Amino acid sequence: MTLSETSEELDAVARSHGWSLDGVKLFELSSADEIFGEGREQSVLHPWELELGNTVKLIKAEVEQTNPTRLVFDSLSEMRLLAQDPLRYRRQVLLLKQFFAGRNATVVLVDDLTGENGQRDAHLHSLCHGVITLERHTLAFGAARRRLQVQKLRGVNFVAGYHDMAIRTGGLDVYPRLIAAEHHAPFVGNPTPSGIAEIDALLAGGPLRGTSTLLTGPAGSGKTTLALQYVHAACQRGERTAVFEFDERIGTMLIRSQAMGVDLQPHMDAEHLCVQQIDPAEMSPGEFAWLIRYEVEQNNARLIVIDSLNGYMSAMPEEQQLVLQMHELLSYLSQKGVTTLLINPQQGLLGTMATGLVNISYMADAVVLFRFFEAAGRLRKAISVIKNRGGPHQDTIRELPSASSASNQRSRCDSGKASPHQGQKKSCCLASPAVSQ
């Protein structure tokens, strides 16, 4: 039943989504001339030309004739205009509720909040069994964000809070708020090796299953290269992995990894690796969380790489909500036993301990720091482990060989000071072709 749109307009909307309204009864109250008892020969009348009492009678008559099991009434704002009085409007809606109470029908009332200042009608909410609110939020840049909230639903346990949603051709996609505590699965917390013995030794065998590792450092220091090494090693073991790229194009990443000696394309062809390009201006954090959840639950992904956190921060302008959503996402991955690698560029060429908009280093179970240093007239790279909640880690500072030197000889990297637990100097020679040989 519609007072605001014609059947032609509704049919055009349905066709735009590839739907057919065959079998759906469309009743236009705006052209219901039976209100005067003279049939359809009268001219078309607008809603504001009808009396509310006669409109309600037409609704009851049509329902008794059609006997629907699902009824959509669009919209209540037209009835509110006809009533011109809040008390009269509430009484008529209450009469409709009592009329439908004895029928096996689900009634959906659409209200576009065109009342005074667009405020919600609290009186109407008290009459309905359930209230679902849809919101549209326009950011300073990028696409508008849509979300919904279930405010009440009598007799049903529902997930409270806001849930991101998107309108696409063919339907409505809703991404319920992620609750990590509801997704625990048993797993063995064994290490995730990288295939490089010296790198694995820094983390006592590698990051443990169900932990998150933050790779932080200035741009060009080797964070993504090391993450792709873990991806390559996991794919070689036959594990499903997923890389979510915010900053770098997928083509550039594949070319760069191939130049380092790691060809990821065969892993993608074998469906062991999924690389997705994420546009933070178009994707909400809720949708991104569900992309990760789909890879984990449907494709059994065991290693997740997020490159980088700056792009994720851009998708969520509010800092506090960003921290909460990231915390819930990492908790979910931990509950599922997934190894997570978070790449976060530091500010400046030489880097500082600042991590951008917010500091998320406390959330990570392990933190690997990359940095530049100058020695013998060359700009060199170093790697060190700051913390590892999953177990012991080396406190040495190792040099990462550059790609230019790797092509000619096997690079050596010595710690600046011998670890008291080792009693001697250790060298870190990254033997895997993903970094150098």
C-alpha positions as CSV (number, residue, x, y, z in Angstrom):
1,M,0.0,0.0,0.0
2,T,1.5,3.3,-1.1
3,L,0.5,6.9,-0.6
4,S,3.8,8.4,-1.8
5,E,4.8,6.4,-4.9
6,T,2.9,5.2,-7.9
7,S,3.0,1.6,-9.1
8,E,5.1,2.7,-12.1
9,E,7.7,4.2,-9.8
10,L,7.8,1.1,-7.7
11,D,8.1,-1.2,-10.7
12,A,11.0,0.9,-12.0
13,V,12.9,0.6,-8.7
14,A,12.3,-3.2,-8.8
15,R,13.6,-3.5,-12.3
16,S,16.7,-1.5,-11.4
17,H,17.6,-4.4,-9.0
18,G,16.6,-7.1,-11.4
19,W,13.4,-8.0,-9.5
20,S,9.9,-8.7,-10.7
21,L,6.8,-7.6,-8.9
22,D,4.7,-10.3,-10.4
23,G,2.5,-11.7,-7.7
24,V,2.8,-8.6,-5.6
25,K,-0.4,-6.7,-5.1
26,L,0.2,-2.9,-5.4
27,F,-2.6,-0.7,-4.0
28,E,-2.3,3.0,-4.6
29,L,-4.3,5.0,-2.0
30,S,-3.5,8.2,-4.0
31,S,-5.8,6.9,-6.8
32,A,-8.4,5.2,-4.7
33,D,-11.6,7.0,-5.9
34,E,-13.8,4.5,-4.1
35,I,-13.7,6.9,-1.2
36,F,-16.6,8.7,-2.7
37,G,-18.4,5.5,-3.7
38,E,-18.4,6.4,-7.4
39,G,-15.9,3.8,-8.7
40,R,-12.7,4.5,-10.7
41,E,-14.3,7.1,-12.9
42,Q,-13.3,10.0,-10.6
43,S,-10.1,12.0,-11.2
44,V,-6.9,11.1,-9.4
45,L,-6.8,12.5,-5.8
46,H,-3.7,13.3,-3.8
47,P,-3.3,12.0,-0.3
48,W,-3.8,15.3,1.4
49,E,-7.2,15.5,-0.3
50,L,-8.5,12.4,1.5
51,E,-9.8,12.2,5.0
52,L,-7.8,10.0,7.4
53,G,-10.9,8.0,8.5
54,N,-11.9,7.1,4.9
55,T,-8.2,6.2,4.2
56,V,-8.2,3.7,7.0
57,K,-11.4,2.2,5.8
58,L,-9.9,1.7,2.4
59,I,-6.9,0.0,4.0
60,K,-9.1,-2.4,5.9
61,A,-11.3,-3.2,2.9
62,E,-8.3,-4.0,0.7
63,V,-6.7,-6.2,3.4
64,E,-9.9,-8.2,3.9
65,Q,-10.2,-8.7,0.2
66,T,-6.5,-9.7,-0.5
67,N,-5.8,-11.4,2.9
68,P,-1.9,-10.9,2.6
69,T,0.7,-12.6,4.8
70,R,3.1,-9.7,4.4
71,L,2.0,-6.1,4.1
72,V,4.2,-3.0,3.5
73,F,2.7,0.4,4.1
74,D,4.6,3.3,2.5
75,S,4.5,5.7,4.2
76,L,3.3,6.8,7.6
77,S,4.3,10.4,7.0
78,E,1.4,10.8,4.6
79,M,-1.0,9.6,7.3
80,R,0.6,11.9,9.7
81,L,-0.1,14.8,7.4
82,L,-3.7,13.7,7.0
83,A,-4.3,13.4,10.7
84,Q,-2.9,16.9,11.4
85,D,-3.1,16.0,15.1
86,P,-0.7,13.7,17.0
87,L,-3.5,12.2,19.2
88,R,-5.7,11.5,16.2
89,Y,-2.8,10.0,14.3
90,R,-1.9,7.7,17.2
91,R,-5.5,6.5,17.6
92,Q,-5.7,5.6,13.9
93,V,-2.4,3.7,14.0
94,L,-3.6,1.9,17.2
95,L,-6.8,0.9,15.4
96,L,-4.8,-0.5,12.5
97,K,-2.6,-2.5,15.0
98,Q,-5.7,-4.0,16.6
99,F,-7.2,-4.8,13.2
100,F,-4.0,-6.7,12.1
101,A,-3.6,-8.4,15.5
102,G,-6.1,-11.2,14.6
103,R,-4.5,-11.9,11.2
104,N,-1.5,-14.0,10.3
105,A,0.3,-11.1,8.6
106,T,3.7,-9.4,9.1
107,V,3.2,-5.6,8.7
108,V,6.1,-3.3,7.8
109,L,5.4,0.4,8.3
110,V,7.8,2.8,6.5
111,D,8.3,6.2,8.0
112,D,10.7,8.7,6.4
113,L,10.9,10.9,9.5
114,T,9.5,14.0,7.7
115,G,7.9,15.2,10.9
116,E,8.9,18.2,12.8
117,N,12.7,18.5,12.8
118,G,12.8,14.9,11.6
119,Q,12.4,13.6,15.2
120,R,11.5,10.0,15.8
121,D,7.9,9.4,16.9
122,A,8.3,7.8,20.3
123,H,4.6,7.3,20.6
124,L,4.5,5.2,17.4
125,H,7.5,3.2,18.5
126,S,5.6,2.1,21.7
127,L,2.9,0.7,19.5
128,C,5.1,-1.4,17.2
129,H,6.6,-4.8,18.1
130,G,9.9,-3.9,16.4
131,V,11.7,-0.7,15.3
132,I,14.6,-0.7,12.8
133,T,16.2,2.6,12.1
134,L,18.2,3.3,8.9
135,E,20.7,6.2,8.8
136,R,22.7,7.8,6.1
137,H,26.0,9.6,7.0
138,T,27.9,11.8,4.5
139,L,31.6,12.0,5.1
140,A,33.8,15.0,4.1
141,F,35.1,12.8,1.3
142,G,34.1,9.5,-0.3
143,A,30.8,7.7,-0.6
144,A,28.0,8.1,2.0
145,R,27.9,5.5,4.7
146,R,24.7,3.7,5.6
147,R,24.0,1.9,8.8
148,L,21.0,0.4,10.6
149,Q,20.1,-0.1,14.2
150,V,17.6,-2.5,15.8
151,Q,16.1,-0.4,18.5
152,K,13.5,-2.9,19.7
153,L,12.2,-6.3,18.8
154,R,9.8,-7.9,21.3
155,G,10.4,-11.5,22.1
156,V,13.6,-11.8,20.0
157,N,17.2,-11.6,21.1
158,F,19.0,-9.2,18.7
159,V,22.4,-7.7,18.2
160,A,22.3,-4.2,19.5
161,G,24.3,-1.3,18.2
162,Y,24.9,0.1,14.7
163,H,25.5,-2.3,11.7
164,D,27.0,-1.0,8.5
165,M,25.1,-1.7,5.3
166,A,25.3,-1.0,1.6
167,I,22.7,-0.7,-1.1
168,R,23.8,-2.5,-4.3
169,T,22.2,-3.8,-7.5
170,G,20.2,-6.8,-6.5
171,G,19.7,-6.2,-2.8
172,L,20.8,-4.8,0.5
173,D,24.0,-6.0,2.2
174,V,24.0,-5.8,6.0
175,Y,27.2,-6.3,8.0
176,P,26.3,-7.1,11.6
177,R,28.6,-5.8,14.3
178,L,31.4,-8.2,15.0
179,I,31.4,-9.8,18.4
180,A,34.6,-11.7,18.9
181,A,33.4,-13.7,22.0
182,E,30.8,-15.5,19.9
183,H,33.4,-17.1,17.5
184,H,35.8,-19.1,19.6
185,A,37.2,-22.2,17.9
186,P,39.8,-24.6,19.4
187,F,43.2,-24.5,17.7
188,V,46.9,-25.4,18.4
189,G,49.1,-22.3,19.0
190,N,52.1,-23.6,17.1
191,P,54.6,-21.1,15.5
192,T,54.1,-19.8,11.9
193,P,57.5,-20.1,10.2
194,S,58.6,-17.7,7.5
195,G,61.0,-20.1,5.7
196,I,64.0,-18.0,6.9
197,A,65.8,-19.6,9.8
198,E,67.4,-16.4,11.0
199,I,64.1,-14.5,11.0
200,D,62.3,-17.3,12.7
201,A,65.0,-17.3,15.4
202,L,64.1,-13.7,16.2
203,L,60.6,-14.8,17.3
204,A,61.6,-18.2,18.7
205,G,60.2,-20.0,15.7
206,G,57.8,-17.4,14.3
207,P,54.5,-15.8,15.4
208,L,52.1,-18.2,17.1
209,R,48.8,-19.2,15.8
210,G,46.1,-16.9,17.1
211,T,48.4,-13.9,17.6
212,S,48.8,-10.6,15.8
213,T,52.2,-9.2,14.8
214,L,52.8,-5.5,14.0
215,L,55.4,-4.8,11.4
216,T,56.3,-1.1,11.8
217,G,58.9,1.2,10.3
218,P,59.4,3.9,7.7
219,A,58.5,3.5,4.1
220,G,60.8,1.3,2.1
221,S,62.3,-0.5,5.1
222,G,61.0,-4.0,4.1
223,K,57.8,-4.5,6.0
224,T,55.7,-5.7,3.1
225,T,58.5,-7.8,1.8
226,L,58.8,-9.7,5.1
227,A,55.0,-10.1,5.2
228,L,55.0,-11.6,1.7
229,Q,57.7,-14.0,2.8
230,Y,55.4,-15.3,5.5
231,V,52.6,-15.5,2.8
232,H,54.8,-17.4,0.4
233,A,55.9,-19.9,3.1
234,A,52.3,-20.5,4.2
235,C,51.1,-21.1,0.6
236,Q,54.0,-23.6,0.1
237,R,52.6,-25.5,3.1
238,G,49.2,-25.6,1.4
239,E,47.6,-23.1,3.8
240,R,45.0,-20.5,2.6
241,T,46.2,-16.9,3.1
242,A,44.7,-13.5,2.3
243,V,46.3,-10.1,1.7
244,F,44.2,-6.9,2.0
245,E,45.9,-4.1,0.2
246,F,44.9,-0.5,1.1
247,D,47.9,1.3,-0.3
248,E,49.7,-0.6,-3.0
249,R,48.2,-1.8,-6.3
250,I,48.0,-5.6,-6.6
251,G,49.9,-5.5,-9.9
252,T,52.7,-3.5,-8.4
253,M,52.9,-5.9,-5.4
254,L,53.1,-8.9,-7.7
255,I,55.8,-7.4,-9.9
256,R,57.8,-6.3,-6.8
257,S,57.6,-9.7,-5.1
258,Q,58.5,-11.5,-8.4
259,A,61.6,-9.3,-8.7
260,M,62.6,-10.4,-5.2
261,G,62.4,-14.1,-6.2
262,V,58.9,-14.9,-5.0
263,D,56.2,-15.5,-7.6
264,L,52.8,-15.2,-5.9
265,Q,50.8,-15.7,-9.1
266,P,50.9,-19.6,-8.9
267,H,49.6,-19.4,-5.4
268,M,46.8,-17.2,-6.5
269,D,46.0,-19.6,-9.4
270,A,46.0,-22.5,-7.0
271,E,43.6,-20.5,-4.7
272,H,46.0,-20.7,-1.8
273,L,46.3,-16.9,-1.9
274,C,43.6,-14.2,-2.1
275,V,44.7,-10.6,-2.7
276,Q,42.0,-8.0,-2.4
277,Q,42.3,-4.3,-3.2
278,I,40.5,-2.2,-0.6
279,D,39.3,1.4,-1.3
280,P,38.9,3.1,2.1
281,A,36.9,5.9,0.6
282,E,34.2,3.4,-0.6
283,M,34.2,0.7,2.0
284,S,33.0,0.9,5.6
285,P,34.9,-0.8,8.5
286,G,32.0,-3.1,9.0
287,E,32.2,-4.4,5.4
288,F,36.0,-4.8,5.7
289,A,35.5,-6.9,8.8
290,W,33.1,-9.1,7.0
291,L,35.5,-9.6,4.1
292,I,38.0,-10.9,6.6
293,R,35.4,-13.0,8.3
294,Y,34.4,-14.5,4.9
295,E,38.0,-15.5,4.2
296,V,38.4,-17.1,7.6
297,E,35.1,-18.9,7.9
298,Q,34.3,-19.8,4.3
299,N,37.8,-20.3,2.8
300,N,39.6,-21.3,6.0
301,A,42.3,-18.7,5.8
302,R,45.1,-19.3,8.3
303,L,47.2,-16.1,7.7
304,I,45.9,-12.6,7.2
305,V,47.9,-9.6,6.1
306,I,46.6,-6.0,6.4
307,D,48.7,-3.5,4.4
308,S,48.5,-1.0,5.8
309,L,46.8,0.3,8.9
310,N,46.9,3.9,7.6
311,G,44.3,2.8,5.0
312,Y,42.2,1.2,7.7
313,M,42.3,4.4,9.7
314,S,41.1,6.4,6.7
315,A,38.1,4.2,6.5
316,M,37.1,5.2,10.1
317,P,37.6,8.9,10.9
318,E,36.5,8.6,14.5
319,E,39.5,7.5,16.5
320,Q,37.8,5.8,19.4
321,Q,35.6,3.7,17.2
322,L,38.6,2.8,15.2
323,V,40.4,1.4,18.3
324,L,37.3,-0.5,19.4
325,Q,36.7,-2.0,15.9
326,M,40.4,-3.0,15.5
327,H,40.5,-4.5,18.9
328,E,37.3,-6.6,18.2
329,L,38.7,-7.7,14.8
330,L,42.0,-8.8,16.3
331,S,40.2,-10.6,19.1
332,Y,38.1,-12.4,16.5
333,L,41.1,-13.5,14.5
334,S,42.7,-14.7,17.7
335,Q,39.7,-16.7,18.7
336,K,39.8,-18.4,15.3
337,G,43.5,-19.2,15.6
338,V,44.5,-17.0,12.6
339,T,48.0,-15.5,12.4
340,T,47.6,-11.8,11.6
341,L,50.3,-9.5,10.2
342,L,49.6,-5.8,10.5
343,I,51.8,-3.4,8.5
344,N,52.0,0.2,9.8
345,P,54.3,2.8,8.2
346,Q,55.9,5.2,10.6
347,Q,56.0,8.9,10.0
348,G,58.9,10.5,8.3
349,L,61.7,9.0,6.1
350,L,63.8,7.8,9.0
351,G,60.8,7.0,11.1
352,T,59.7,7.7,14.7
353,M,57.9,5.7,17.3
354,A,54.7,7.5,16.4
355,T,52.2,5.2,14.6
356,G,49.9,7.7,12.9
357,L,46.5,8.7,14.1
358,V,46.3,6.3,17.0
359,N,48.8,4.0,18.7
360,I,47.7,0.4,18.2
361,S,51.0,-1.2,19.2
362,Y,49.6,-2.3,22.5
363,M,47.0,-4.4,20.8
364,A,49.6,-6.5,18.9
365,D,51.0,-9.6,20.5
366,A,54.4,-9.0,18.8
367,V,56.0,-5.9,17.4
368,V,58.8,-6.0,14.8
369,L,60.6,-2.7,14.2
370,F,62.3,-1.8,10.9
371,R,64.6,1.2,10.6
372,F,67.3,2.8,8.6
373,F,70.9,3.5,9.7
374,E,74.0,4.9,8.0
375,A,77.2,3.0,7.9
376,A,80.3,3.1,5.7
377,G,78.6,5.7,3.5
378,R,75.6,3.6,2.8
379,L,72.0,3.7,3.9
380,R,71.3,0.3,5.6
381,K,68.2,-1.4,7.1
382,A,67.9,-3.0,10.4
383,I,65.3,-5.2,12.0
384,S,64.6,-6.0,15.7
385,V,61.8,-7.5,17.8
386,I,60.5,-5.1,20.5
387,K,58.0,-7.5,22.2
388,N,56.6,-11.0,21.8
389,R,53.8,-12.0,24.2
390,G,53.7,-15.5,22.7
391,G,57.2,-16.4,24.0
392,P,60.8,-15.4,24.1
393,H,62.5,-13.3,21.5
394,Q,66.0,-12.2,20.6
395,D,67.0,-8.7,21.6
396,T,69.6,-8.3,18.9
397,I,69.5,-5.7,16.1
398,R,70.1,-7.4,12.8
399,E,70.8,-5.8,9.4
400,L,68.6,-6.6,6.5
401,P,70.5,-7.0,3.2
402,S,69.6,-4.8,0.4
403,A,68.3,-6.1,-3.0
404,S,71.3,-4.7,-4.8
405,S,73.9,-6.5,-2.7
406,A,71.8,-9.6,-2.6
407,S,72.1,-10.1,-6.4
408,N,75.9,-10.3,-6.2
409,Q,76.6,-12.0,-2.9
410,R,75.1,-13.4,0.2
411,S,74.7,-10.6,2.7
412,R,75.7,-10.9,6.3
413,C,74.3,-9.0,9.2
414,D,75.8,-9.0,12.6
415,S,74.1,-7.8,15.8
416,G,75.6,-4.7,17.2
417,K,76.0,-6.4,20.6
418,A,75.9,-10.0,21.6
419,S,72.9,-11.1,23.5
420,P,73.6,-12.1,27.1
421,H,71.6,-15.2,26.4
422,Q,73.7,-16.1,23.4
423,G,77.2,-15.3,24.6
424,Q,78.4,-14.6,21.1
425,K,77.6,-12.6,18.0
426,K,74.9,-13.8,15.7
427,S,74.5,-13.2,12.0
428,C,71.2,-12.8,10.2
429,C,71.5,-13.9,6.6
430,L,68.1,-13.8,4.9
431,A,68.5,-16.8,2.7
432,S,65.0,-16.8,1.2
433,P,64.6,-15.3,-2.2
434,A,61.7,-13.2,-0.9
435,V,64.3,-10.9,0.7
436,S,67.7,-11.7,-0.7
437,Q,70.2,-14.4,-1.3
